[in-house]
Amino acid sequence: MTRLSVNINKIATLRNARGGNMPDVLKAAMDCESFGAEGITVHPRPDERHIRYSDVREIRPRITTEFNIEGNPGGSFIALVCEVRPDQVTLVPDKRNAITSNAGWNTVTNRGFLTRVCDTFRAKGIRTSIFVEPDPVMVRGAAACGADRVELYTAAYAERFPLDPAEAVAPYVAAAEEARACGLGLNAGHDLNLENLSWFIRNIPWTDEVSIGHAIICDALYMGLKDTIAAYLEQIRIF
């Protein structure tokens, strides 16, 4: 069954906009768990404009579900992950000034670097997922780097879904089938929401995990966090 990992970065963004500790990011992570989330995702960036390194250290010992840290594996990020030892690390090639993640890795041209990073995290017993476009070549490249999983970047799927759901999901099915053939686990994330989530899972039911943040926090403004998480779990489990 596909697991729902809630990305809490937007909660940290709201806190940082005002200063202080409102909303409380640690409490939000624990509440998401109590409301049924099966994982917590954080994406600390070097400028700490939302999740801070201190948040990561505080959250790790307080949650009991899967903890996933996303980010570009620079020196400070690698050191943090090795210190905290999450259940999973997701390697994302986001640039320092990127508003949000906007591309997957080229796992062919970056094979040497990604292999070294995967080796580092494997030595610490941390599952490694590489963020990729829905391209079988990039999926095979991730397997060659020693990754345990890939996370399919679903922005293009979300953009095309309202026009033609079948066409939108087709390249993702091909990439997901390649991942399965390579023995890789499969995650997905970016712009998944209540409208497009169930179709994705219906077509790729072997998806291990979806990581969703922005849409969940937006929906929670109207529905409340508890009911929103329940609604997303229902969309995942409808099939």
C-alpha positions in Angstrom: 0.0 0.0 0.0 1.2 3.5 -0.9 2.3 5.5 2.1 1.6 9.2 2.6 4.5 11.3 3.7 3.6 14.9 4.6 6.1 17.6 3.7 6.0 20.2 6.5 8.2 22.8 4.9 5.2 25.2 4.4 4.5 25.2 8.1 8.0 26.3 8.7 7.7 29.0 6.1 4.7 30.4 7.9 6.6 30.3 11.2 9.6 32.0 9.8 7.5 34.8 8.2 6.7 36.2 11.6 9.5 34.9 13.9 8.9 33.1 17.1 7.6 29.6 17.2 4.1 29.9 15.8 3.1 27.5 14.3 5.2 25.0 16.1 6.9 22.8 13.5 7.7 20.0 15.8 4.1 19.8 17.1 2.9 19.9 13.5 5.0 16.9 12.6 3.8 15.0 15.6 0.2 16.0 14.8 0.5 14.9 11.2 1.5 11.5 12.5 -1.4 11.3 15.0 -3.8 12.2 12.1 -2.6 9.2 10.1 0.4 10.4 8.1 2.8 7.5 7.5 5.8 9.7 7.1 7.2 13.1 7.6 9.3 14.9 4.9 11.5 17.9 5.4 13.6 19.8 2.9 16.3 21.9 4.6 18.0 24.4 2.3 21.3 26.2 3.0 19.5 29.5 3.7 17.1 27.8 6.1 14.2 29.8 4.7 11.8 27.2 5.9 13.0 24.1 7.6 16.0 24.8 9.7 18.8 22.3 10.5 17.7 22.6 14.2 14.2 21.5 13.2 15.6 18.4 11.7 17.5 17.5 14.8 14.4 18.2 17.0 12.0 16.2 14.9 14.1 13.1 14.4 13.8 11.6 17.9 10.1 12.7 18.4 8.4 11.0 15.5 7.8 7.2 15.1 6.8 7.0 11.4 9.3 7.2 8.5 11.4 10.3 8.4 12.6 11.5 5.0 15.1 14.3 4.4 15.2 15.9 1.0 17.9 18.1 -0.4 20.9 18.8 -2.6 23.7 16.8 -1.2 26.3 19.4 -0.5 28.8 19.1 2.4 26.6 20.5 5.2 23.6 18.5 4.0 25.5 15.3 3.9 26.9 15.9 7.4 23.4 16.6 8.7 21.9 13.5 7.2 24.8 11.3 8.5 24.3 12.9 12.0 20.5 12.5 12.1 20.2 9.2 10.2 16.7 9.4 8.8 14.9 6.4 7.4 15.3 7.9 3.9 17.2 10.6 2.2 16.0 12.0 -1.1 18.6 13.6 -3.4 17.2 16.6 -5.2 19.3 18.9 -7.5 17.7 22.1 -6.5 19.8 25.2 -7.0 20.4 27.5 -4.0 18.0 30.2 -5.3 15.3 27.8 -6.5 11.8 28.6 -5.1 11.0 24.9 -5.2 12.4 21.7 -6.7 12.1 22.1 -10.5 14.0 19.3 -12.2 15.3 15.8 -11.6 18.9 14.6 -11.7 20.7 13.6 -14.8 21.8 10.4 -13.4 24.0 9.6 -16.4 26.2 12.7 -16.4 26.3 12.8 -12.6 26.8 9.1 -12.0 30.2 9.4 -10.3 29.0 12.1 -7.8 25.7 10.3 -7.1 27.4 7.0 -6.6 29.7 8.5 -4.0 26.8 10.0 -2.2 24.8 6.8 -2.3 27.8 4.9 -0.9 28.1 7.4 1.9 24.5 7.0 3.0 24.4 3.3 2.5 27.3 3.0 5.0 25.1 4.7 7.5 22.2 2.4 6.9 20.1 5.1 5.2 17.8 4.3 2.3 18.6 6.6 -0.6 16.1 7.9 -3.2 17.1 9.9 -6.3 14.7 12.5 -7.7 14.3 12.0 -11.4 12.2 13.0 -14.4 9.8 10.3 -15.8 12.5 8.9 -18.1 13.5 5.2 -18.1 17.1 6.2 -18.9 17.3 8.4 -15.8 15.7 5.6 -13.8 18.3 3.1 -15.0 21.0 5.6 -14.2 19.8 5.9 -10.6 20.0 2.1 -10.3 23.6 2.3 -11.6 24.4 4.9 -9.0 23.4 2.5 -6.2 20.1 4.1 -5.2 17.5 2.1 -3.4 14.5 4.1 -4.9 13.7 6.8 -7.3 11.2 9.6 -6.7 9.4 10.6 -9.9 9.1 14.4 -10.3 5.4 14.8 -10.9 5.1 18.4 -11.9 4.5 17.6 -15.6 1.9 15.0 -14.6 0.0 17.6 -12.5 0.1 20.2 -15.3 -1.2 17.8 -18.0 -3.7 16.0 -15.9 -6.7 18.4 -16.4 -6.3 18.1 -20.2 -5.8 14.4 -20.6 -5.2 12.2 -17.6 -4.2 9.1 -19.6 -1.6 11.0 -21.6 -0.3 12.7 -18.4 0.4 9.5 -16.6 1.7 7.5 -19.5 5.4 8.5 -19.2 5.2 7.9 -15.5 3.9 4.4 -16.0 6.9 3.7 -18.3 9.4 5.1 -15.8 7.7 3.2 -12.9 7.9 -0.1 -14.9 11.6 0.5 -15.5 12.1 1.1 -11.8 10.4 -2.1 -11.0 12.5 -3.9 -13.6 15.6 -2.5 -12.0 14.6 -3.6 -8.6 14.2 0.0 -7.3 11.5 1.2 -4.9 9.2 3.9 -6.2 8.3 7.3 -4.7 6.5 10.2 -6.3 6.1 13.9 -5.5 5.5 17.5 -6.6 2.1 19.1 -7.2 0.1 16.0 -6.4 -3.3 16.9 -4.9 -6.8 15.7 -4.2 -7.8 16.0 -7.9 -4.9 14.0 -9.5 -3.6 11.7 -6.7 -5.9 8.8 -7.1 -5.5 8.5 -10.8 -1.7 8.3 -10.4 -2.0 5.5 -7.8 -4.6 3.7 -9.8 -2.2 3.5 -12.8 0.9 2.9 -10.7 -0.3 0.9 -7.7 3.2 -0.3 -6.8 4.1 3.3 -5.8 5.7 2.9 -2.4 5.3 6.5 -1.2 4.0 9.9 -2.2 5.4 13.1 -0.6 3.0 16.0 -0.5 3.3 19.3 1.2 2.1 22.4 -0.5 -1.3 21.1 -1.5 -2.0 19.5 1.9 -1.2 22.8 3.7 -3.4 24.8 1.2 -6.3 22.4 1.7 -5.8 22.4 5.4 -6.6 26.2 5.4 -10.2 25.2 4.6 -10.6 21.7 5.8 -8.3 21.5 8.8 -5.1 19.4 8.9 -6.7 16.3 10.4 -9.5 16.1 7.8 -7.1 17.0 5.0 -4.8 14.2 5.8 -7.7 11.8 6.0 -8.9 13.0 2.6 -5.5 12.3 1.0 -5.3 8.9 2.6 -8.7 8.1 1.2 -7.5 9.0 -2.3 -4.5 6.8 -1.9 -6.6 3.8 -0.6 -9.6 4.1 -2.9 -8.2 1.4 -5.1 
